[in-house]
Amino acid sequence: MKREMSIPVLKKKLADLERKELDKILFPYDIVRAGFSLSMAKKVLSDFKKICQNIELISELKLYFVECGTEFTNMYGDMDERFYNVVCNIYHDVIESVSGDKTLFEKWNDRLINIVQESDGIGWGFHDYLIEEYYGIPWVEEQ
C-alpha cells in the first residue's frame, strides 16, 4: 500500500526535476556561452512522456514549457517561425487537455489566460493563435 501511494509523489517530483531542466535550457546562467536549444527543450517533454503516463503531469509540464517559451520571447525578442510553431503546438495540446476536463481548466485557467496576455505584441501570429485557442475552450464561455 505504501508503495502505491509513493508512486504519484515520485512522478510529481520527477515533473519538478523536468521543470528545472527546462529552466536550465531556456534560461541558462550565461545564454551567450550556453546557447539555446529548442530541440533539447522538446526532448525534456518527450523523455518525460516516455516515463510518466500521468496525463495531468504531462500536460502541466507542457503548460510550463509554453509559459517559459513566452517569457523567453519577451526577454530576448522575436524568435523564428519554428520556435513559435513548437510553442503553439504544445499550447494546443494543453488546450485539448483542458477542453476535455473542466476541473483541469479551472485549475490552470489563470495560467492559460496569462500566457495569452503575456504574448501580446509577439510576432509571427503567435498572440492571435493563442487567443483563438484559448477562446476555443468550451468552458471559457461559462466564465
Long-range contacts (C-beta under 8 A, 24 or more apart in sequence): 8-54, 11-52, 11-54, 11-57, 12-57, 14-48, 14-51, 14-52, 15-48, 15-52, 15-57, 15-60, 15-61, 18-44, 18-45, 18-47, 18-48, 18-61, 19-61, 19-64, 22-61, 22-64, 22-65, 22-68, 23-68, 26-68, 26-69, 26-71, 26-72, 27-68, 27-72, 31-76, 36-72, 38-82, 38-83, 38-86, 41-65, 41-68, 42-86, 45-90, 55-97, 56-97, 56-104, 59-93, 59-94, 59-97, 59-98, 59-104, 60-108, 62-90, 62-91, 62-93, 62-94, 63-94, 63-108, 63-111, 63-112, 65-90, 66-90, 66-91, 66-94, 66-115, 67-111, 67-114, 67-115, 70-115, 70-118, 70-119, 70-122, 71-118, 73-119, 73-122, 73-126, 74-118, 74-122, 78-122, 78-123, 78-124, 79-124, 81-124, 84-122, 84-123, 84-124, 84-125, 84-126, 87-126, 88-126, 88-129, 88-130, 88-133, 91-115, 91-129, 91-130, 91-133, 92-133, 95-133, 95-134, 95-136, 95-137, 98-137, 98-139, 99-136, 99-137, 99-138, 99-139, 102-139, 105-137, 105-139, 106-139, 109-139, 109-143, 112-137
